[in-house]
Amino acid sequence: MASLETVGLVVKPHLKDITAYLANLAAWLGARGCRVIGEPSAAHLLPPTVTVVSSETLAAQSNLVIVIGGDGTMIYAARLLGSRDVPVLGVNYGYLGYLTEYTPETVYTALERVFAGTFRTDVRMKLEATVERLGVPRLTAQAVNDCVITKSMLARLVPIECRIGGQFVSIFHADGLIIATPTGSTAYSLSAGGPIVHPAMQAIVLTPICPHTLTNRPLVVPDTSEIELRLTTERGPFNVEDVFLTFDGQTGCAVEPEDRVVIRKSASVLTLIEPEGKDYFQLLRDKLKWGNG
């Protein structure tokens, strides 16, 4: 990989008892000639040896990003990097940790492999969603886990017309519809009854949320598919202010009947630094509390 001249730290701002750890990590990196930068949102946690820069500058200048937090922080970092393909190393200070797979202690062993150039990466696909109104794009965003059309708590069932590759699939009458990557198959989609899809699969998962028709089941399609969604008022009007499209549960926008939502595989990816001897099924057993036989 390119020279590790600059290492960006993306730190969950509300972590406790983390200051000493960050000081040690920054000193370790600094001793190896790295400039270490961090964001203003975590400035109160960072030692003086870390240069505080804007989030945009961190994304533009980092040759390696170390994420310290949980999977939500990792997803934020992926959104921050946008189309930049920068290796990301996740340190788990969160709860589940599907993406932040290193402990605070094992991160140093991983960094030694990075500096030696002997590390392996796990490349995860992302989704790109575009919202068009009357043929004019008004929003484009990416997601690591999922894009979700959903209703508010008091709204009625949302009628969502779905087409894949231009072919009509169905009108889903449901609380919403989840469009997930294989990475996102163990997130919201799993809670809604979707399948677990190995992250190496080239696929997209469509999972209805509490569908009115019980035969509406999750659907797995190739990652080359273009998915088109529209709201339909075939059964009468509904409150359009109560329907939203969200990206990884972190950002989003309201969706109206005249909008066309197009979701496809993104040209950019999330490149994770993979733990040595990684066992995905062991991860599932650990995180989902499966029996060990």
C-alpha positions in Angstrom: 0.0 0.0 0.0 1.0 3.7 -0.2 3.2 5.2 2.5 1.5 5.6 5.9 2.3 9.2 6.1 -1.0 10.2 7.6 -3.3 8.1 9.8 -6.8 9.3 10.6 -8.5 8.5 13.9 -12.3 8.3 13.7 -13.4 8.1 17.4 -16.9 7.7 18.8 -17.3 11.1 20.6 -19.1 9.7 23.7 -16.6 7.0 24.7 -15.4 7.0 28.3 -12.0 6.2 29.7 -10.4 6.2 26.3 -8.0 9.2 26.6 -5.0 7.2 27.8 -5.5 4.6 25.2 -5.6 7.2 22.4 -2.5 8.8 23.7 -0.6 5.5 23.7 -1.9 4.7 20.2 -0.9 8.1 18.8 2.5 7.8 20.4 3.0 4.4 18.9 2.1 5.7 15.4 4.1 8.9 15.9 7.2 6.8 16.7 6.9 5.2 13.3 6.8 8.5 11.5 3.1 8.9 11.1 1.2 12.2 11.3 -2.0 11.4 13.2 -5.1 13.4 12.7 -8.6 13.4 14.2 -12.0 15.1 14.0 -13.3 18.1 16.0 -16.2 16.0 17.3 -13.6 13.9 19.3 -11.2 16.7 20.1 -11.9 16.4 23.8 -10.7 12.8 23.8 -7.6 13.3 21.6 -4.0 13.9 23.0 -2.1 17.0 22.0 0.0 14.8 19.6 -3.1 14.4 17.4 -3.8 17.2 14.9 -7.5 18.2 14.8 -8.7 18.8 11.3 -12.1 19.0 9.6 -13.8 15.7 8.8 -13.4 16.5 5.1 -9.7 17.0 5.5 -9.3 13.7 7.4 -11.1 11.8 4.6 -9.0 13.5 1.9 -5.5 13.1 3.6 -5.6 9.8 5.5 -3.7 6.8 4.0 -5.1 4.6 6.8 -8.2 5.2 9.0 -8.5 3.6 12.4 -12.1 3.5 13.7 -12.5 3.3 17.4 -16.1 2.6 18.5 -18.7 0.2 17.2 -20.2 -0.6 13.8 -22.1 2.7 13.8 -18.9 4.5 13.9 -17.5 2.3 11.2 -20.5 3.1 9.0 -20.0 6.8 9.7 -16.4 6.5 8.6 -17.4 4.7 5.4 -19.8 7.5 4.6 -17.1 10.1 5.4 -14.6 8.5 3.0 -17.1 8.3 0.2 -15.4 7.2 -3.0 -11.9 7.0 -1.5 -10.7 3.4 -1.2 -8.6 3.7 2.0 -7.9 0.7 4.3 -9.9 0.9 7.5 -9.0 -0.8 10.7 -11.9 -1.1 13.3 -11.3 -1.3 17.0 -14.4 -2.5 18.9 -15.5 -0.3 21.8 -19.1 -1.0 20.9 -21.6 -3.8 21.4 -21.8 -6.2 18.4 -18.7 -5.5 16.3 -19.3 -7.2 13.0 -17.2 -4.6 11.3 -15.0 -3.4 14.2 -13.3 -6.7 14.7 -10.1 -5.8 16.7 -9.9 -5.3 20.4 -7.9 -2.4 21.8 -5.0 -4.8 22.5 -4.9 -6.7 19.2 -4.8 -3.5 17.1 -1.0 -3.2 17.6 -0.4 -6.7 16.1 -2.6 -5.7 13.1 -0.7 -2.4 12.7 2.6 -4.2 12.7 1.3 -6.3 9.7 0.1 -3.1 8.0 3.6 -1.5 8.3 5.2 -4.7 7.1 2.8 -4.9 4.1 1.7 -8.4 5.1 -2.0 -7.6 5.9 -5.0 -8.9 4.1 -8.2 -6.9 3.3 -11.9 -7.7 3.2 -13.6 -5.7 0.5 -17.3 -5.0 1.2 -19.7 -3.7 -1.4 -21.8 -0.6 -0.8 -25.1 0.5 -2.3 -25.9 3.8 -4.0 -29.4 5.2 -4.0 -30.6 8.1 -6.1 -33.9 9.9 -5.5 -35.4 11.4 -8.6 -38.3 13.8 -8.9 -39.8 14.3 -12.3 -36.6 12.8 -13.8 -34.3 15.2 -11.9 -32.0 13.7 -9.3 -32.4 15.5 -5.9 -30.3 13.2 -3.7 -27.7 10.5 -4.0 -26.2 8.7 -1.1 -24.3 5.5 -0.3 -24.9 2.8 2.3 -22.7 0.0 3.7 -25.6 -1.9 5.4 -28.9 -0.9 3.8 -31.3 1.6 2.3 -34.7 1.5 3.9 -38.1 2.9 3.0 -40.2 3.0 6.1 -43.2 4.7 7.7 -43.5 6.6 10.9 -45.1 5.0 14.0 -48.6 6.4 13.2 -48.6 6.0 9.5 -50.6 3.3 7.7 -49.0 0.5 5.6 -46.8 1.9 2.9 -47.6 0.7 -0.7 -44.2 0.3 -2.4 -44.0 -0.7 -6.1 -40.8 -2.5 -6.8 -39.2 -3.2 -10.2 -35.9 -5.0 -10.8 -34.1 -4.5 -14.0 -37.2 -2.8 -15.4 -39.3 -5.9 -14.6 -42.3 -5.5 -12.2 -41.8 -7.5 -9.0 -44.7 -6.6 -6.7 -46.4 -3.9 -4.8 -45.4 -4.5 -1.2 -47.9 -3.4 1.4 -45.8 -3.3 4.5 -44.3 -1.1 7.2 -41.4 -0.7 4.8 -38.8 -2.3 2.6 -35.1 -3.0 3.4 -32.6 -3.1 0.5 -29.4 -4.6 2.1 -25.9 -5.6 1.2 -24.5 -8.9 2.3 -22.8 -6.9 5.1 -26.2 -5.5 6.1 -27.9 -8.9 6.0 -26.9 -9.3 9.7 -28.3 -5.9 10.6 -31.9 -4.5 10.3 -32.7 -7.1 7.5 -32.0 -10.0 9.9 -34.3 -8.5 12.5 -37.0 -8.3 9.9 -36.7 -12.0 9.0 -34.1 -11.7 6.2 -31.5 -14.3 5.4 -27.8 -14.2 6.6 -25.7 -13.7 3.4 -22.0 -14.3 3.5 -20.2 -11.0 3.0 -18.2 -12.5 0.0 -21.4 -13.0 -1.9 -22.2 -10.7 -4.8 -25.9 -10.1 -4.0 -28.5 -7.6 -2.8 -31.3 -8.6 -0.3 -34.8 -7.2 -0.4 -36.7 -7.7 2.9 -40.2 -6.5 3.5 -40.9 -5.1 7.0 -44.1 -6.7 8.5 -45.8 -7.2 5.1 -49.6 -7.3 5.0 -49.3 -10.4 2.7 -47.5 -13.1 4.6 -46.3 -14.7 1.3 -44.1 -11.6 0.6 -40.8 -13.1 1.6 -37.2 -11.8 1.4 -35.7 -11.9 -2.0 -32.0 -12.2 -3.0 -30.9 -10.9 -6.4 -27.6 -10.4 -8.2 -25.5 -7.3 -7.3 -25.8 -6.2 -10.9 -29.5 -5.6 -10.4 -31.0 -2.1 -10.6 -33.9 -1.8 -8.1 -36.5 0.9 -8.7 -39.0 1.8 -6.0 -42.0 4.1 -6.1 -44.8 4.8 -3.6 -48.2 4.1 -5.1 -51.6 5.5 -4.0 -53.7 2.8 -5.6 -55.6 2.3 -2.3 -56.1 6.0 -1.5 -53.9 8.8 -0.2 -51.6 8.5 2.8 -49.6 11.1 4.7 -46.4 11.4 2.5 -44.6 13.3 5.3 -44.6 10.0 7.2 -42.5 8.0 4.6 -38.7 8.2 4.7 -35.8 6.7 2.9 -32.8 6.2 5.2 -29.2 5.2 4.6 -27.6 2.9 7.2 -30.1 4.5 9.7 -27.9 7.6 9.9 -29.1 10.0 7.2 -32.1 10.1 4.9 -34.9 12.1 3.4 -38.7 12.1 3.0 -40.1 10.3 -0.1 -43.2 11.4 -2.0 -45.4 9.5 -4.6 -43.8 11.4 -7.5 -40.3 10.3 -6.5 -38.4 7.5 -8.1 -35.8 5.7 -6.0 -33.1 3.8 -7.8 -30.8 1.6 -5.9 -27.8 -0.2 -7.3 -24.3 -1.4 -6.4 -22.0 1.4 -5.7 -18.7 1.8 -7.7 -16.9 2.4 -4.4 -16.2 -0.1 -1.6 -15.3 -0.3 2.0 -11.9 -1.9 2.5 -11.4 -3.5 5.9 -8.1 -4.7 7.3 -8.9 -8.4 8.0 -7.9 -10.1 11.2 -5.4 -12.9 10.8 -7.1 -16.3 10.8 -10.5 -14.8 10.5 -13.4 -17.2 10.9 -16.7 -15.7 9.7 -18.8 -18.5 11.2 -17.0 -18.2 14.5 -18.0 -14.5 14.4 -21.7 -15.5 13.8 -21.5 -18.0 16.7 -20.1 -15.3 19.0 -22.4 -12.5 18.0 -25.6 -14.5 17.5 -25.0 -16.7 20.5 -25.3 -19.9 18.4 -24.4 -23.2 20.2 -21.0 -24.6 19.5 -22.3 -28.1 18.8 
